[in-house]
Amino acid sequence: MDNENNIQDELRNLESGLPSPKNPLSVPEGYFDGLAASILARVKEQEGSAASELQQLSPFLAGLSRQMPYAVPQDYFEQNLSALPFVTAEERSVVLEAVGRQMPYSVPEGYFHRLPDQILANLVRPKAKVVPFFSRTWARAAVAAAILGAVLFGGYQLLNAPEGEPPLATTYPTADTLDNLVARNENTSVKEVIKNASTEEIDAFIQNVPYNPAKLQEEALPPAAGTELANLLKDVSASEMDAFLEQLPTGDDELMVID
């Protein structure tokens, strides 16, 4: 209201030609003061009886009688009770008199107060199931996969290894035979094998070589093997053979090396 008055004052000071706002609707003075009383008076004037209202709503219900269809004489039930001796008689039953009034069953004092705790104490609570972080099935599968991978990797390396490279591991028999010495020194020359061999190894080799003159004559070398041996030794002079034998270590030299 204050803002509206301020706006009207400003428009008046500015000598505005706008018409002043007026409420188009109006009520008589004191209209709301007597409104409630006048409404109640109108309602009371229009109120009718319940019978007339029921007659307007349902003529069938309005025509029905309001009297109860069934009725009994006054003091009917009191008179009938006095006429029934088995209800009012105070005769005592022999069976009930023989039965004692003491309870046949009893419980210790405070039984029901302690019962819940006893039941909870006797309950068998199942233990929680322990679920491992890694199940055994997955562990077995992982181990099987690791073994399979190792086998495949080893087979791949074995099949794809270059022919010139020596194998990673070579097993040799323990007996010092000719085949064993050749197998252990298959990548070295005969001179180096003899030079590096000790006196004990040479003695053991000589003792382990089977000697049968008759069999040696029967199993003579073929011409091709004899020719190959001659070709290998044709460039070796007698002085070189003597120098090679002098370079072979004796038993004393081996002891000094071991010390």
VOKOL-324811 format. One line per field, with one value per residue (C-alpha): residue in one letter; chain; x, y, z. Coordinates in nm, 4 decimals, decimal comma. Each point is the difference from the previous one (the first is absolute). Layout:
N
r <- c(a_...)
c <- c(A_...)
east <- c(X_...)
north <- c(Y_...)
up <- c(Z_...)
//
This chain:
259
r <- c(m_d_n_e_n_n_i_q_d_e_l_r_n_l_e_s_g_l_p_s_p_k_n_p_l_s_v_p_e_g_y_f_d_g_l_a_a_s_i_l_a_r_v_k_e_q_e_g_s_a_a_s_e_l_q_q_l_s_p_f_l_a_g_l_s_r_q_m_p_y_a_v_p_q_d_y_f_e_q_n_l_s_a_l_p_f_v_t_a_e_e_r_s_v_v_l_e_a_v_g_r_q_m_p_y_s_v_p_e_g_y_f_h_r_l_p_d_q_i_l_a_n_l_v_r_p_k_a_k_v_v_p_f_f_s_r_t_w_a_r_a_a_v_a_a_a_i_l_g_a_v_l_f_g_g_y_q_l_l_n_a_p_e_g_e_p_p_l_a_t_t_y_p_t_a_d_t_l_d_n_l_v_a_r_n_e_n_t_s_v_k_e_v_i_k_n_a_s_t_e_e_i_d_a_f_i_q_n_v_p_y_n_p_a_k_l_q_e_e_a_l_p_p_a_a_g_t_e_l_a_n_l_l_k_d_v_s_a_s_e_m_d_a_f_l_e_q_l_p_t_g_d_d_e_l_m_v_i_d)
c <- c(A_A_A_A_A_A_A_A_A_A_A_A_A_A_A_A_A_A_A_A_A_A_A_A_A_A_A_A_A_A_A_A_A_A_A_A_A_A_A_A_A_A_A_A_A_A_A_A_A_A_A_A_A_A_A_A_A_A_A_A_A_A_A_A_A_A_A_A_A_A_A_A_A_A_A_A_A_A_A_A_A_A_A_A_A_A_A_A_A_A_A_A_A_A_A_A_A_A_A_A_A_A_A_A_A_A_A_A_A_A_A_A_A_A_A_A_A_A_A_A_A_A_A_A_A_A_A_A_A_A_A_A_A_A_A_A_A_A_A_A_A_A_A_A_A_A_A_A_A_A_A_A_A_A_A_A_A_A_A_A_A_A_A_A_A_A_A_A_A_A_A_A_A_A_A_A_A_A_A_A_A_A_A_A_A_A_A_A_A_A_A_A_A_A_A_A_A_A_A_A_A_A_A_A_A_A_A_A_A_A_A_A_A_A_A_A_A_A_A_A_A_A_A_A_A_A_A_A_A_A_A_A_A_A_A_A_A_A_A_A_A_A_A_A_A_A_A_A_A_A_A_A_A_A_A_A_A_A_A)
east <- c(0,0000_0,2824_0,1648_-0,3279_-0,0510_0,3542_-0,0564_-0,3231_0,1763_0,2771_-0,2510_-0,1888_0,3196_0,0925_-0,3480_-0,0490_-0,3087_-0,0451_-0,3342_0,0216_-0,0722_-0,3304_-0,1553_-0,2830_-0,1833_-0,1363_-0,2149_-0,2303_0,1436_-0,0169_-0,0755_0,2418_-0,0978_-0,3545_0,0787_0,0342_-0,3229_-0,1981_0,1314_-0,0952_-0,3488_-0,0509_0,1121_-0,2363_-0,2911_0,0595_0,0443_-0,2817_-0,0846_0,1743_-0,3256_-0,0587_0,3599_-0,0252_-0,3291_0,1724_0,2990_-0,1756_-0,3761_0,0420_0,2169_-0,2254_-0,2995_0,1688_-0,1006_0,2632_-0,1287_0,2192_-0,1436_0,0918_-0,0590_0,0093_-0,2046_0,1451_0,2327_-0,0080_0,3582_-0,0126_-0,3099_0,1469_0,3239_-0,1949_-0,1872_0,3249_0,1250_0,3131_0,1295_-0,0808_0,0585_0,3110_0,0556_0,3640_0,1518_0,1546_0,2644_0,1026_0,0132_0,2305_0,2390_0,2398_0,0474_0,3776_0,1659_0,1399_0,2945_0,2379_0,3166_0,2844_-0,0142_0,1318_-0,0027_-0,1477_0,2291_0,3074_-0,1453_0,1018_0,3620_0,0146_-0,1428_0,2493_0,2866_-0,0968_-0,0433_0,2655_0,0999_0,1449_0,3440_0,0412_0,1223_0,3558_0,0311_0,3656_0,1186_0,1313_-0,1904_0,1835_-0,1442_0,1602_0,3285_0,0062_-0,0831_0,2783_0,2566_-0,1077_0,0239_0,3487_0,1231_-0,1501_0,1626_0,3388_-0,0284_-0,1029_0,2783_0,2616_-0,1216_0,0015_0,3556_0,1151_-0,1533_0,1085_0,3545_0,2749_0,2035_0,3381_-0,0706_0,0843_-0,2863_-0,0760_0,0784_0,1655_0,0133_0,2994_0,0387_0,2308_0,2154_0,3151_-0,0386_0,0945_-0,3560_-0,0317_0,3159_-0,1104_-0,3461_0,1409_0,2428_-0,1993_0,0671_0,3791_0,2791_0,1770_0,3208_-0,1736_-0,1764_0,3256_0,1797_-0,2628_-0,0420_0,1819_0,2146_-0,2656_-0,2657_0,2290_0,0768_-0,3677_-0,0798_0,2642_-0,1262_-0,3660_0,0692_-0,0755_0,2936_-0,0572_0,2647_-0,2105_-0,2957_0,2152_0,1257_-0,3510_-0,1294_0,2647_-0,0536_-0,1601_0,2101_-0,1831_0,0728_0,3677_0,0333_-0,1591_0,2382_0,2984_-0,1150_-0,0284_0,3499_0,1894_0,0731_0,1170_0,3738_0,1838_0,1433_-0,3500_-0,1144_0,2996_-0,0687_-0,3652_0,0907_0,2447_-0,2778_-0,2235_-0,0125_0,1355_-0,1413_0,2204_-0,1147_-0,3618_0,0640_0,1628_-0,2960_-0,2439_0,1943)
north <- c(0,0000_0,2419_-0,0671_0,0581_0,3323_0,1058_-0,0762_0,1992_0,2937_-0,0103_-0,0069_0,2900_0,2040_-0,0698_0,1139_-0,3259_-0,0401_-0,3648_-0,0734_-0,0885_-0,3710_-0,0709_-0,3301_-0,0808_-0,2108_0,1186_-0,1335_0,1855_0,1261_-0,2665_-0,2762_-0,2587_0,0762_-0,1381_-0,2571_-0,3029_0,0735_0,0440_-0,3303_-0,1951_0,1538_-0,1101_-0,3546_-0,0268_0,1211_-0,2767_-0,2839_-0,2568_-0,3010_-0,3352_-0,1623_0,2483_-0,0305_-0,3839_0,0259_0,2032_-0,2344_-0,3421_-0,0331_-0,3777_0,0448_0,2739_-0,2403_-0,2748_-0,0388_0,0735_-0,2580_-0,3086_-0,3132_-0,2181_0,0656_-0,1874_0,0604_0,2073_-0,1938_-0,2994_-0,1140_0,0433_-0,2190_-0,2727_-0,0187_-0,0692_-0,2784_-0,1833_-0,1874_-0,1492_0,3527_0,1497_-0,3116_-0,0058_-0,3731_-0,1101_-0,2507_-0,3086_-0,0198_0,3595_-0,0454_-0,3023_0,1904_0,2053_0,3684_-0,0267_0,0413_-0,3338_0,1699_0,2555_0,1767_0,1375_0,3594_0,2347_-0,2797_0,2067_0,2941_-0,2199_-0,2016_0,2341_0,0133_-0,3790_-0,0526_0,2425_-0,1673_-0,3467_0,1110_-0,1269_0,2947_-0,0990_0,1365_0,2472_-0,1524_0,1018_0,0945_0,0036_0,2948_-0,2332_-0,3246_-0,3284_-0,0472_0,3196_-0,0934_-0,3381_0,1591_0,2558_-0,2711_-0,2094_0,3030_0,0825_-0,3564_-0,0100_0,3338_-0,1229_-0,3190_0,1913_0,2555_-0,2729_-0,1883_0,3165_0,0856_-0,3554_-0,0160_0,3493_-0,0117_0,0726_-0,2985_0,1631_0,0803_-0,2650_-0,1375_0,1591_-0,3171_-0,3265_-0,3088_-0,2288_-0,3501_-0,0397_-0,2753_0,1293_-0,1834_0,1102_0,0957_0,1993_0,1989_0,0715_0,1062_0,2370_0,1566_-0,0135_0,3693_-0,0197_-0,1584_-0,3248_0,1835_0,2220_-0,2988_-0,1895_0,3121_0,0813_-0,3586_-0,0953_-0,3081_-0,1621_0,0511_-0,1488_-0,3000_-0,0490_0,0258_-0,2622_-0,2351_0,0380_-0,0643_-0,3668_-0,1851_-0,3131_-0,0639_-0,2548_0,2296_0,2955_-0,1920_-0,0951_0,3548_0,1784_0,3526_0,0448_0,1567_0,3280_0,0363_-0,0904_0,2495_0,2734_-0,0710_0,0080_0,3325_0,1433_-0,1122_0,0632_0,3627_-0,0853_-0,0533_-0,2162_0,3063_0,1398_-0,3303_-0,0020_0,3616_-0,0869_-0,2930_0,2162_0,2531_-0,2622_0,0535_-0,2670_-0,1150_0,2459_0,2919_-0,0880_-0,0045_0,3433_0,1392_-0,1451_0,1498)
up <- c(0,0000_0,0784_-0,3337_-0,1803_0,1785_-0,0796_-0,3672_-0,0002_0,1642_-0,2588_-0,2862_0,1533_0,0388_-0,3603_-0,1104_-0,1890_-0,2142_0,0964_0,1696_0,3663_0,0614_0,1723_0,1130_-0,2434_0,2606_0,3332_0,2834_0,2380_0,3235_0,2759_-0,2493_0,1428_0,3585_-0,0400_-0,2720_0,2316_0,1850_-0,3203_-0,1445_0,3152_-0,0053_-0,3598_0,0826_0,2975_-0,2071_-0,2553_0,2566_0,0036_0,2168_-0,0434_-0,1040_-0,2794_-0,1183_0,0032_-0,1878_-0,2683_-0,0250_0,0229_0,0364_0,0563_0,3082_0,1298_-0,0155_0,2084_0,3663_0,2659_0,2478_0,0710_-0,1631_0,2981_0,3696_0,3308_0,3124_0,2790_0,2388_-0,2341_0,0588_0,3792_0,0246_-0,2213_0,2001_0,3190_-0,1794_-0,0929_0,3109_-0,1633_-0,0581_0,3378_0,2151_0,2142_-0,0126_0,0232_-0,2374_0,1594_-0,2721_0,0454_0,3754_-0,0412_-0,2211_0,2015_-0,0586_-0,0184_-0,3404_-0,1236_-0,1712_0,1359_-0,1113_0,2068_0,1051_-0,2674_-0,2604_-0,2804_0,0753_-0,0499_-0,2878_-0,2898_0,1194_0,0365_-0,3477_-0,1554_0,1852_-0,1304_-0,3583_-0,2379_-0,2090_-0,3367_-0,0653_-0,2775_-0,3210_-0,0766_-0,3631_-0,1104_-0,2023_-0,2674_-0,0359_-0,0401_-0,3463_-0,1225_0,1687_-0,1728_-0,3329_0,0468_0,0853_-0,2987_-0,2280_0,1322_-0,0558_-0,3485_-0,0842_0,1219_-0,2077_-0,3117_0,0465_0,0473_-0,3063_-0,2071_0,1065_-0,0686_-0,3467_-0,1051_0,1413_-0,2639_-0,1107_0,0747_0,3650_0,2626_0,2085_0,3352_0,1938_-0,0986_0,2152_-0,0278_0,1402_0,2955_-0,1547_-0,1747_-0,3300_-0,3476_-0,0878_0,3234_-0,0669_-0,3543_0,1206_0,2639_-0,2459_-0,3202_-0,0689_0,0500_-0,2016_0,0870_0,0889_0,2509_0,1554_0,0456_0,1222_0,2620_0,1181_0,3184_0,0513_0,2180_-0,2680_-0,2658_0,2253_0,0761_-0,3704_-0,0887_0,2712_-0,1059_-0,3700_-0,0718_-0,1592_-0,2029_-0,2684_-0,1873_-0,0075_-0,1004_-0,2983_-0,0985_0,0441_-0,1984_-0,1066_-0,3394_-0,2738_0,0272_0,3759_-0,0469_-0,2807_0,2107_0,2913_-0,2328_-0,1404_0,3525_0,1073_-0,3206_0,0911_0,3552_0,0246_0,2515_0,1757_0,0523_0,1460_0,2407_0,0997_0,0608_0,2235_0,1977_0,0668_0,1588_0,3799_0,2273_0,3326_0,1961_-0,2151_0,0695_0,3754_-0,0173_-0,1937_0,2515_0,2914)
//
